[in-house]
């Protein structure tokens, strides 16, 4: 009887652990979920034609990189950009990864 009780407790603890992990994985506030576009300029201007490259990164990582070279690196959050909201691009990530490609 003792072993049955221990097995029941172990199973319930395992179930609670995986439920918590999956809940965090689906959370918009989970680490790394808040992502932005790190844009690199070829000449200090951030016009579309002057963009040398982009990276889709977690906000904290992008801001840390941009702070090292603010003249040539800048963080953009394209979530509410008209090119995303009007459907030209499916998401801010797609805009970041494809809009500036030469």
N, C-alpha and C positions, 0 to 999 in steps of 0.2 A: 504494500500500500504506500509505503514511503517513497519508493522509486517512482510510482505513478504520479505522486504529488510533485516530485522534483522535475519530472519530465514535463508536466503541465506548466509549471512555473517557467522552465527554460523556454518552452515554446512561446509562451506569452511574452517573455522578454525579447525574444528574437523578433517576433511580430511587431512589437512596439518600436524596436530599433529601426527596422526597415521602413515602417510607416513614417517615422520622423525624417529619415534620410530622403525618402521620395518627396515628402512635403517640401523640404528645403530645396530640392532639385527643381521643383516647379515654381518656386517663389521668384517673383520679379526682383526681390531684394536680396537674393542669394549672392554671395561673392562672385564677381565676374559677369553678372547679368546686365549691369548698367554699362553699356558699351558705346563708344564714340569713334569718330573718324579722326585719326592723327594725320594731318596734311603737311607734307613737306614742300616748301617753295623752292624754286630754282634761283630766285633773285630777291626774295623778301616780299614779293607781292603774292597775294593769294587769289588772284583772278584765275579762272579756270585754265587759261592758256599757260599760266606760270607754275602750275602744280607739277612737281617732279615725281611725286609718289604719295601713296596713302596706305594706311594700315588700320584695320578694324580691331580695336583693343578695348580692354576694360578701362573705364574712365580714369581710375587712379594711375594705371600704368601710362596711359596716354598723357595725362597731365604732368606726370613726373618727367617723361621724355621731353615734352614741350618746354618745360621750365629750364631745361639745360641749354636750349637754343631758341629763344622766343622770336628771333628774327626770321628763322627759316622753318620753324615748326609751330603749328597751331592746332588746337582741338576744336572740332566742329561736331555738334549734335544735330544730325539731319532728321531726327524723328518727325518734326513738324514742318520740314521743308516742303514747299509747294510741289516739288518734283516727286515727293513721296506721297503726300496727301492727295494729289490729283491722279495717282496711279501710274505715272511715267515709270517709276521704279517701285518694285514690290515692297521694299523696306529701306531703312537708312543704311543697312549693311550692304545691300545691293548697290545703292547709289555710291557709297564710299568705294566699293571694290571695282566698279565698272565705269562710272561717269567720267573719270579723269584719265582713263586708259588711252594711250596714244595709238 
